[in-house]
Amino acid sequence: MHRLIGLIIGLPILLIGASFAGSNLQTVRLSLFPLPFEAETTVALTVYVALVVGFVAGAVIAWFGAGRLRARARDNEIAARRARNEVERLKTKAERNASAALEAPKGGRPKAIAAGR
């Protein structure tokens, strides 16, 4: 299902991008003001590089922004694991106590007292 949705969304974007690249082959000169860097490239390549840089910057910002949520989820997972272990320990203890109660003599006296007489 995810693959189909990816195709439905990705294929039109790919076609639009290919059309954009084919129709914008003019060259532009790029320069960064304070730096002595200058490059000539096509409009399409310039736009694609800007989109990739923006995507990566957004992904990094989202990653760091979600850090507290990931830490909280990790802490909750640890607490849940401890709770599951505690439940298992208490179940085992309750089963042992139940089986010990079933093994008690019918007279109501513990075995040690009955044997001491």
Summary of the structure (lengths in Angstrom):
residues: 117
radius of gyration: 34.7
end to end distance: 76.1
largest distance: 108.7
contacts: 219
relative contact order: 0.05
helix: 74%
strand: 9%
